[in-house]
Amino acid sequence: MEFKKISCDTLGVMRDALCSGDDYYMIARERIGDLIASSDVHILNSANSCLLCVAEAVGGPVLVCDMGGWNGFIRSCELFDKKVEYLETDYGLINIEVLGNYLEEHDIKSLYITSLAGYTAQQPLEKIQELCDVHDVVLIIDVSGTLGDEKNRELGDIQVASTGSPKIVNIKNGGFICNITDKIEFNKHLLKSLKADNVTCAGIANEIRKAPEILEKSIQVNRQVKKTLLENEIPVIHPEYNGLNTIIPVSSKKRAKTLAYNMRKRLNMDGNIITTGPNYNRIKKASINIEVKNLNMDPVTASDINCLCEIIIDELKE
C-alpha cells in the first residue's frame, strides 16, 4: 500500500503550467462546474483560505456539529468574532429532529457541516437542506470528502472543498468555493489576495476529472474494511454508513496511542493512515481511525485490504 500522492500526469501538467500562457484558473473553474452546480466559483490557495472567506461573509450565530466537523472553520469564525454554537450529534452524524428543534428555538443564521461526519458517515444532506430552507439558514457544506458525488452537486448555498493532501482531489494545496445560490456576497479583496496561482489551478483542472472514480473506489475499500472488522467482532462507529475512514472506539486515549504506534510500525508506510481520538475532526472519544482516504487508490488490491485488516485485528485482540 502507498500513501496518497500527486499523480504523475498531474505533476506533469503542473510543471508545464509554470511556462504556459494558458489560463488554468478559468479551465479549472469550468471543470469544477461540471461537478458542482455553480457559476460563481473561486479558487484559492488553500481550503483554510476558503473557509476564512466564508466565515467573513456569512451571518452569525453560526451552528456547527459538536464533533466530526472541521475545527479550521471554527477558528476562522473566531477571527471575525462570529458567535459559534454547537449542535449535539450522534458521533458527528446529525439527527434531523434534533436539528429541527434547535433551529426552531435558536436564531441561527448559518450552518456549517462536512458532507461526511468525521469522514466516516454520509450526512442526511437533502433533509438538512430542507430544514435550512424553512428556517432561512445559509447552508455551508464542506464537500472535500465527497467531491465527485453527483447526488450532492446542487445541495447547499455554499460548497467548499479542499484540494490539499490527502484528499479526493489531491495536489497538496488549494481549495475552492462554489457560491451556488448567491445568497452571500464575498469580500472581493480577500478573494483576490488569496487567489490560487496558475500551477495550483492546472493541478485542480487535471485531477478533478478523476474525482468520481477515486471517490467510488475509496468508498468501496472502506466498506470492505468495515465489513471485515465487523465480521471479526471489532466494533466500529456508524457501521451501516458509507465513508472514507473507519473509526474504532477503544477504552482509553493511552490504549489508542499504543495501538496506533504498533499498527504504524507493522504497516511500515511512508505516510500515516492511522490516527487517534479524541479529536474534534473525527469523534471526541478514544479511538483508532483507519484513514482509508489517505491511501493511493490506484494500486490498492484485495490482498492489501486483507493485510491491513489482519494487522488491525491482531493488535486489537492482543
Secondary structure, DSSP 8 states (H G I E B T S, - for coil): --B----HHHHHHHHHHTS--S-HHHHHHHHHHHHS--S-EEEESBHHHHHHHHHHHS-SSEEEESSSS-HHHHHHHHHTT--EEEE--BTTB--HHHHHHHHHHS---EEEEESEETTTEE--HHHHHHHHHHTT-EEEEE-TTTTT-GGGTT-SSEEEEE-STTSSS-SSSBEEEEESS--S---HHHHHHTB--HHHHHHHHHHGGGHHHHHHHHHHHHHHHHHHHHHTT---SSTTS--S-EEEE-S-HHHHHHHHHHHHHHH--SS--EEEES-TTS-SSSEEEE-GGGB-STT--HHHHHHHHHHHHHHHT-
